[in-house]
Amino acid sequence: MKDRNIKDCEKILKFYFLSNKLKNTLRTGWKYWAVEGVRVESIAEHVFGTLMLAVSIYSHTKEYEDVDIEKVALILALHETEEILIGDITMFDYEKVATKKEEGRKAVVELFKDSESDKFLKLIEEFEAGETKEAKFAFMCDKLEADIQAYIYRNNFNMQKVNAVCFADGRIKEMKSRGLDRPDKFFLDSDKKKYSGAFLDIANYLEKLEN
């Protein structure tokens, strides 16, 4: 085996081993919301969920025929890459949220520094910018997957053990004042404004299932 090939194998395995950590890194938000009685999903499982949701929506609707679904899949496969190094940051991690974008970019640059191409970094930046049809599609998959997962957990939230920081948040207080009483309803209510097309239809359907 040539030295060049050995180095390539080392780089490939190094990135894979780092990414493999996401299989055992739980989605932090569910800890705040006191999900009990089930094994809470990992970040890797969330990524898998976004990919399968993208495939399902693309294959069951015609309005996204002009979307490059392969590009969407690659974006979704990479969109949580930063969390390999910075961990899962939730809306309640106020200090970290303020620097998440900057720290996330540093993490991605570090993770892909051994790559001969900045293609992956550009895809992540495209996702963050949210201007292309693929980035918008991927973004809605990311949000809707979390809403669907919250619905799946709807009977596993222990409202007596929810972290106090959740109910102290002004956004949650406002939703509670409108009669919303479960985390899955908070998720959906907060995200619906971000959806369009089939994503909005699915969110509306999910909302009817909740009631």
Summary of the structure (lengths in Angstrom):
residues: 211
radius of gyration: 18.5
end to end distance: 61.8
largest distance: 66.3
contacts: 592
relative contact order: 0.13
helix: 69%
strand: 2%
